[in-house]
Amino acid sequence: MTHVHEAKIKEIVSRVLGVNAEEIQNHKDFIEAYGADSMSGIEILAGIEGAFQVRVDEAYIPRITSVDSILSFIDKTLEAECA
C-alpha cells in the first residue's frame, strides 16, 4: 500500500513545487533540494490532508520535510485509525 501512497505524495509535491514527479527522491529535503518555502509547505500539507483524509497536527508539521517523512506520518496515522 505504501507504493500507492508514495505515488500520490509525489504527485502532490510535483504539482505544488513544479518538479517532475520522477525527479523527486524520497529522502531529499523539500527546501534544500526543490526550493520549497513555507507557503508551498502549507500547500503540500493541504494536499496530503485532502488526499488521505487525515489531519496533520501542528506539532508534527516541522517534521514533514520529505516524501519519506510524509510516508511515515501517513503509515502511522492510517495504522492508528485501523487499530
N, C-alpha and C positions, 0 to 999 in steps of 0.2 A: 504494500500500500504506500510506502514511503516514496517509491519511484513516481507514483501519480502525484503525490504532494510536491515532490521536487520539481516536476514539470510545471505545475500550477504556480509555485512560488517564483520560478524563473520567468514565467510569462508575466507575472505582475511586476517584478523588478525590471524586466526588459521594457515594459510599457512605460513605467514611471521614469526610468533613468535614460531611456533611449539607447540601450545597449542590446545588441543581438543576443537572444537567449542562449545560443550555442557558445557564446564567448564568456558567459557568466560561470565562474568557478565557485564551487560551494564554500570553500574556505576563505575566499577573498573578502576583505572588509569593504562594505559598500562605499564608504567615504574615501578611503585610500585608493582603492582600485578603480572605482567608477565615478568618482566625483559627486557622490550624493551629498545633499545638505539637509538641514533639519526639516525643511518643507517636503522634500522628496521622501524623507524617512517617515513622515506622517502619512503621506500618500501610500507608501508601501504597507504600513500598518493598517490603514483603512482597507486596502485591497485584501490583505490577509484576513482581517476580521470578517469581511464580506464573503470571501471565497470559502472560508472554513467554518463560518458561523460560530466564531469564538470571540471572546473579549480579552484583549491584552491589558492586563493590569499595569497601571502607570509605573509601578516599581520595576517591572520587567523590561520596560521599553529600552533602557540603555544597554541591555544585553543583546538586543536584536540588531546585530551588525553584519550578518552574513546569511547565506542560504542555509548553512549548517545550523546556525543558531535558531533560525525560524523553524527548520525541520525538528529540532529538539523540542522547541516550545509546542509545536503542533502535536507531536507524538505524545508528549506528557499530558497535554490538555485533553486530547481525544481518549487516552488511556483512562484518565481520571473520570471522564464522563461515562465510560463503559463499565467502570467498576461499581 
